[in-house]
Amino acid sequence: MTHQPDDPAPTDDEPSSTEPAPLKNTLYRKVTRGKRKLTRGRLLLYRVAVVVAWWAVRALWASCRITHVAGRDNAEQAIRDLKSLIPVYWHQHMLFGARALLDLRSAGLKVGFLVSPSVDGTGPAMLVQKVGASVIRGSSTHTGARALRDYYETIVKQQISPAITPDGPRGPLHEFKPGAIMLSQITGKPILPIAVAHSLKVTFRTWDSFELPLPFSRIAIVYGEPVKVSRAMDAAVLAGWQQKMAERLFDLRRQAEAALEQG
């Protein structure tokens, strides 16, 4: 199925609060290794940087053309039926992976993004709020156990769907870590795999081989079938699910690339 979605970005006239709204999972304000304080000067710097970053992202999204979208109907139906789920895409696809999620807001999806609880996370948190998503303050490395507990409340009670890059935040590249699978197991919510392909891109020499689509690039987005994992599993079964989900993302990526090749 081919679909050309409207730009989900809010207009410039939409109000934005002067101070950042209360963040999700305030427990994480107490669980940070950073000792720096959020001074007025640093807050002003973050605000300026967020405005510049948001305009840059909007300009890139506007210059690229989403020429192929597959699986969106099934994703939207799952959202209407379940209210929340667990979206996953590779770290290298963050720019249009996030866009793919924002495009599902019309179906009722409430998108959440995990942001560091440190002072350095203030800027990203402001950017997440700028795009109209929910902020989940926490660290997937330093506060992982607490993150799982608070994720449960976020997903089940607040019905927020947290975007997860399963090979993040530091790799290895394309290693599907167990976090999303464990969340699906404890919440009973399915995993929604998403893949992206770009016709023109620059691939950075970073751990994630980050892909930056060039202006006027054609974009293909493929939403996979929502996947429910088994509620009981041992280490071997968990490892099997990790491999299965990684292969699912690779397969969806191949579908997206094939769609671009076909024009």
Buried (B, 14 or more C-beta within 10 A) or exposed (E): EEEEBEEBBBEEEEEBEEEBEEBBBEBBEEBBEEEEEEEEEBBEEBBEBBBEBBEEBBEBBEEBEBBBBBBBEBBBEBBEEBBBBBBBBBBBBBBBBBBBBBBBBEBEBBBBBBBBBBBBBBBBBBBBBBBBBBBBBBBBEBBBEBBBBBBBEBBBEBBBBBBBBBBBBEBEEBEBBBBBBBBBBBBEBBBBBBBBBBBBBEEEEEBBBBBBBEEEBBBBBBBBBBBEBEEEBEEEEBBEBBEEBBEBBBBBBEBBBEBBEEE
